[in-house]
């Protein structure tokens, strides 16, 4: 117990700057909500939950050279506060994830994930959404999940917000404009901190009650401090069809163009002809590159029967890796669920990512993950989950290629309290 208290206190003391940012972020959200608070009474609720998990991992660092296996205990308390009226929805959630490694205590960590959402309907035609987040995570697991990109296990702080407004021009036409910043900080390196600014424009037309046609225009400006600056403009046409309340299909395709600026540092020398002395001095040269490519995305979420459902998504996109590599990524994601009984379901997550990087020093990755598990609802609020996963990564770095394997097995128990302090 003392060791856990020590780790929590160490996390707080070593993260004073980021804790201050989180408090400012949280205060701004509450002040903004107070400013637009509705006069009508709101439906408020407070919902805490707790999840415990025991896991075996045979390659914790996902390395082909330094394999480390261990048993890991995770505790994840979470709380969600919601308030809703006819015109306003306010939600704030906070989660803490404590990890204890049985044989490698140097890997013990405490992470956190916090988010807030404020939606407001100002009139029949105009509404706004404000979404903010603050988190501390580990780059290794997050990048594997997001892009199938293996890397170093490092602490990362992430925070930012997205603000958008939607205006209904007519009964069938709408326009959404939004954007905002997000920031990634690595207090222990070796990755460069990143400031990302995004802006997007989304006009859409409802052809009929089930079909929507739209255009999504996006601009990203990623500044990797002391490393490079990457600007990307993309545009995509899409079609969405809602077959029912639980079944929909989305298909989009377009083009993106990317500009990259970076500094090339090297040493130069000169010889004094009179004395023969050699002078060495550093030089810095600004370089720039640009390229473009085809992008697409497709998603199908479907209930095939009362027992069987699936969600499939695929696409190709431009991705900025945390080590400042500019890569093209093609991905496939699939979730299958079959309900065995009213309370027990078998599930399987599958993913495939392939990334390519231009240039003689680039590297390509093919990453596959299969994750079957059983979910059992013991009561409406208590559930048990057990399963395993296998991940394989094939990496080609031009001069060499190798494969990385990892197996995980787990058992988890979660409890979600009924809505507490609810006034409706």
Secondary structure, DSSP 8 states (H G I E B T S, - for coil): -HHHHHHHHHHHHTTHHHHHHHHHHHHHHHHHHHHT--SS--EEEEEEEEEEEEEEES-TT--SSS---EEEEEEEEEEEEEEE-SSEEEEEEEEEEEEEESS-GGG-EEEEEEEEEEEEE-SSSEEEEEEEEEEEEEHHHHHHHHH-------EEEEEEEEEEEEEE-SSSEEEEEEEEEEEEE-TT-SS--EEEEEEEEEEEEESSSSEEEEEEEEEEEEEETTTEEEEEEEEEEEEEEESSSS-EEEEEEEEEEEEEEEEEEEEEEEE-TTT--EEEEEEEEEEEEEEEEEEEEEEEEEE-SSSEEEEEEEEEEEEE-TTS-EEEEEEEEEEEEEESSSSEEEEEEEEEEEEE--STT--EEEEEEEEEEEEEESSSSEEEEEEEEEEEEEEE-SS-EEEEEEEEEEEEEEEE---BS---
